[in-house]
Each structure stands twice: as C-alpha cells, then as structure tokens.
Amino acid sequence: MKRDKNVSKKIAVISFVVYLFLLMWIIVFKFRMDFSSLTYIRSINLIPFKENGFINGVSGTVINLLLFLPIGMYLQVIMKKNWMRGTLLLTIAVIYEILQYIFHCGVSDITDVIMRMIGGVVGVMLIRSIYRLFSDQLDKYGVDEYFRLFSPLIPMISFGLLFIV
C-alpha cells in the first residue's frame, strides 16, 4: 500500500509540473510557438484592478482564477503544511509575472497575482470540501489517492473551462 501511495504521489507531482509548464506557455508566451511573433510589451501595473476592473476585464480575471484553481488542488494533496502551500502559491503567481516582464510578453499586473492567489485558495478549499463530504466513505488518504491518480485529467478540464470562458 505504501508503494502505491508513492506511485500516485509521483503521478500527481509529474502532472503538476506539466501543468506549470503549460501555464507558462499560456500566461507568458500567449499560446505562441514562434516567439518572434510575440508582441513586445514591458509594463508593470501595481494598482489592483486599475486597467481591467471588474466590468471590462471580467474574462481576464476569471481566466486567472480558473487557471490557478488546479494549482491549489495539487498543492493540497502534494504538500503537508499550510504555510508551504501558501508560500509556493504566491511564488508561482509572482514568477509568471516576472517572466512576462523579463520576456517582454505582457503587462506584469498585481491584479493577475491577486486573482491567481484567490484561484489557488479556492482550489485548496475545494479539495478540503471534498475531504469533508467523503470523510464517511473514505479517509483523507483515500481521497488523496483518488485525486492523485486522476490528477493528469485536471489540466484538460481546466483548459476546457478556459476555452468556454
């Protein structure tokens, strides 16, 4: 049984890393394969919701939230400590903005970081809710096992939602 848990955790970690690379392709490189076709923008916005706001930029804020929902889910089942999950979530959100700035591929925006953090926290809360819902049928580790084994499906579901929005 211990060996099965290690295998499922490795599957989840590999799936998580693949998801992070796919996010980099989406967020930093804007779905482009040819980097010469990227528009070169280097700007920083440190005022939350300044440009996009809640009305004009709703799709952008929702997309950031949806893209980071799975990261929170992954972190909940991969990492043990809350402070580690929060620190890594913030680090990942900020790194994508730094990469956008370095590669001149968009506006580094504090609103994006805020929405990504909210999305990650919602993902953590979603997994915790699932723990509570199924605690009678399965122990916490049983839910973790199912999530880890099905974690490669999460990027597909997330990207499907992205194209709907």
Buried (B, 14 or more C-beta within 10 A) or exposed (E): EEEEEEEBBEBBBEBBEEBBEBBBEBBBBEEEEEEEEBEEEEEEBEEBBEEBEEEEBEEBBBBBBBBBBBBBBBBBBBBEEEEEBBEBBBEBBBBBBEBBBEBEBBBBBBBBBBBBBBBBBBBBBBBBEBBEEBEEEBEEEEBBBBBBBBBBEBBEEBBEBEEEE
